[in-house]
Amino acid sequence: IVHSQIMPPQINLREMDYEDLELVVAWRCHPEIYQFFRSQTGRLGWVEHIEWFESMPEDAHQYVIEWEGRRVGVTGISEDNELTIYLGDASARQEGVATAAVRWMCEQYEDRMPLTAEVNKNNEASKQLFDKVGFRRVSIDGDWELYEMNH
């Protein structure tokens, strides 16, 4: 369990483990979630999901977001310092959960600045989220907007 000054007590982040993979693949197979993923355009297979988890680079990390004792989403950082986040459980949306998680990630990985996030131009919730926590849009690549945090 990771505690932080900026993390409300009802929210917790912990490293993803094998016991989380069944729930995470279910979230990642939902069109409402993957419609905003750049590298996934359809349902994800179980074997492909396991291979993704097992081949994660050493300096990449995936965290399960827990809210009020339940697993509600995932946030991560890639080997090239790109942040990702999604809430698979819709009941956690509009509750400050994603904001707290991204702020925690920025605190944890401030030594890896600049941090980036690629956001689909149609994903208003993510654009608002990254703006709110201090990221700035620095470029546009087709349907994708690149956000960056430097401090």
GILIN-V137455 format. One record per helix or strand of 3 or more residues. SS is the DSSP state (~ for helix, > for strand). FROM is the first residue (numbers start at 1). TO is the last residue. If there is no record, write none. Layout:
ss,from,to
SS,FROM,TO
SS,FROM,TO
This chain:
ss,from,to
>,11,15
~,18,28
~,31,34
~,46,54
>,61,67
>,70,77
>,82,87
~,90,92
~,97,108
~,110,112
>,115,120
~,124,132
>,136,141
>,144,149
